[in-house]
Amino acid sequence: MTKTILKLTSSLFFLSNFSYAKNDFTFTDYIKVTATAYTSSTKECDASPFLAAWRNKLSPKVPSIAVSRDLLDIGLTNGMKVHVEGLEGEFIVLDKMNKRWTNRIDIYMNSDRRKALRFGKRKLKVYWIDPLFAKAK
């Protein structure tokens, strides 16, 4: 199992043993990903557009992202706080994407389709706190 994860993470440009401070958090890991945006629309989701894949309720008051399933293996799991390069504040991982996507995040834009389209598709970094690092502090 460890060899598989190491192989997976090295192909995803996973970088660790690194520290980045932002708003009283010390982010210890980051990954370069493709970022897009999505909304609570039945055209983009299913019949329950405000209900995420982990059964979390999406809200415009909670900045959140969806992650591709390969990123789950490196620690970007349900409830993880992250910082997205170039965006203000912290986001919470509340949703996961379809299996066809890899090395990707989707930023939740509520029902603002125009804002999601303006965001487009970008290459950027996602920073997070390694839970082992947080426990050691």
N, C-alpha and C positions, 0 to 999 in steps of 0.2 A: 504493500500500500504506500509506503513512504517513497519508494522509487517512482511510482506512478505520479504521485503528487509533485515530486521534484521535477520530473520530466515535463509535466503539464505546466507548472509555474514558470519554468525556464523558457518555454516557448511563448509565454504570455508577457514576457518582460517584467516579471515580478521582482521587485527590489526590496530588500529588507536591511536591518541593522542601520537604520537611518532615522533621524528625528526631525520633525517639522512642527513648530509651535504655531497654533492658530486659535485665538479666542479661548484661552485656558485649557486647551487640549494639546497633548503632545502626540502627534501622529507619528507612528513608528514605521509604517509600511506604505508603499504606493504602487500603483500599476498604471501603465499607459493603456488606454482603452479608446474605442470609438464610442462617442456619445451622441444620442439622438434624444428627442423629446416625444412624449405622448400625452393624451388627454383622456378624460373619462367620457368616451364616446362609444356607442355600440358599434360604430364602424371600425374602431381600433381595438375594441375589447370584445366582450361577449354580452349576454343579456343582463349582466350585473356589473356595469362599468365602474362602480365605486367600490367593488369588492376585489381585492388583490388575490393572487394565487395562493398565498398563505392564509387567506380568509381575513386579512387586515382590511379595515375600512379606510379608504383613501379620503383625505380631507385637504382642502386648500390651505388650512391653517398649519398643516404639518408638511414641511418640505421633504419630499421622498423621492427615491429612485427605485427602478427595477434593475436587476442584474441578470446577465446571461448565466446559465446554470453551471458553466465551467468555473465561474468566479466564486461559486459556493465553496469549492474545494480549497480555496486559498484564504477563506475566512470572511468573505463578504456575505454574511448570512442574515437572516431575518432579525431586524432590530439593531443591526450594527450602525453606529454613527460614522459618517464619512464627511470629508470635505472634497468638493469637486473644484478642480482648478478653474479659476476665472469666474466663479460664481460666489455670491455672498452667503455666509453662514454655513451651517452644517445640515446635512441631509440624513435621513434614516432609510435604510434598506427595508422596504415594506413589500416588495413585489419581485417576482422572478419572470423572466422572459421565456418565450417559446424555445424549445430545444434546438431549433435551427440556427439560433444566434450564438456566437462565441465572442469572447473578449469585448463585451459591449455593455453599456448601461443605457437606460432610458430614463430621462428626467421627467417627473410628473408635473404637468402644467395645468392641472384641474380641467376646466372645460374651455380653456383659451387656445383654440386650434390655431389661430393666427400667430400667437406667440410661439407655439410649438414649431410651426413651419419656419418662422424667422430664425429660431435656434438652429435648425438644419442638422447637419451631420458634422461633428468635429472630432479631432484627435486631442485628447487631454489626459491629465493624470487624476486619479482618485486616491486620496490619502485616507488611512484609517489607523486605529489603535490596535495593535496586536494584543489579544486578551492576556497572553502570558506576560507581556511587558506591563500591562495595567495591574495585574495581580502582584508583580514583583515590587511595584512602587510603594 
